[in-house]
């Protein structure tokens, strides 16, 4: 069920590829950032537990 894009097929498909790549990049960046922040929070919590 692929639509006939005619002579603009390469432009449309490349726009889809670029958009999906950018979305994947943003998701990966947020995921990696969340891991880093979680690690930092764990370290802070461990320091607080030691001082209590």
C-alpha positions as CSV (number, residue, x, y, z in Angstrom):
1,X,0.0,0.0,0.0
2,X,2.7,2.5,-0.9
3,X,1.3,5.6,-2.5
4,X,2.7,6.7,-5.9
5,X,4.8,9.7,-5.2
6,X,5.7,10.3,-8.8
7,X,8.7,12.4,-9.6
8,X,8.9,13.7,-6.0
9,X,9.5,10.3,-4.5
10,X,13.1,10.9,-3.6
11,X,12.4,14.2,-1.9
12,X,9.5,12.9,0.1
13,X,11.3,9.7,1.1
14,X,14.5,11.6,2.1
15,X,12.3,14.0,4.2
16,X,10.8,11.0,6.0
17,X,14.3,9.5,6.6
18,X,15.7,12.8,7.9
19,X,12.7,13.3,10.2
20,X,12.9,9.8,11.6
21,X,16.6,10.1,12.2
22,X,16.1,13.4,14.0
23,X,13.4,11.9,16.2
24,X,15.6,8.9,17.0
25,X,18.4,11.3,17.9
26,X,16.2,13.3,20.2
27,X,14.9,10.1,21.9
28,X,18.4,8.8,22.3
29,X,19.7,12.1,23.7
30,X,16.8,12.3,26.3
31,X,17.4,8.7,27.3
32,X,21.1,9.2,27.8
33,X,20.5,12.4,29.7
34,X,17.9,10.7,32.0
35,X,20.5,7.9,32.8
36,X,23.1,10.5,33.7
37,X,20.7,12.5,35.9
38,X,19.5,9.3,37.6
39,X,23.1,8.3,38.3
40,X,23.8,11.7,39.8
41,X,20.7,11.5,42.0
42,X,21.7,8.1,43.2
43,X,25.1,9.5,44.2
44,X,23.5,12.3,46.1
45,X,21.2,10.0,47.9
46,X,24.1,7.7,48.9
47,X,26.0,10.7,50.3
48,X,22.9,11.7,52.3
49,X,22.4,8.2,53.7
50,X,26.0,8.2,54.9
51,X,25.7,11.5,56.8
52,X,22.4,10.5,58.5
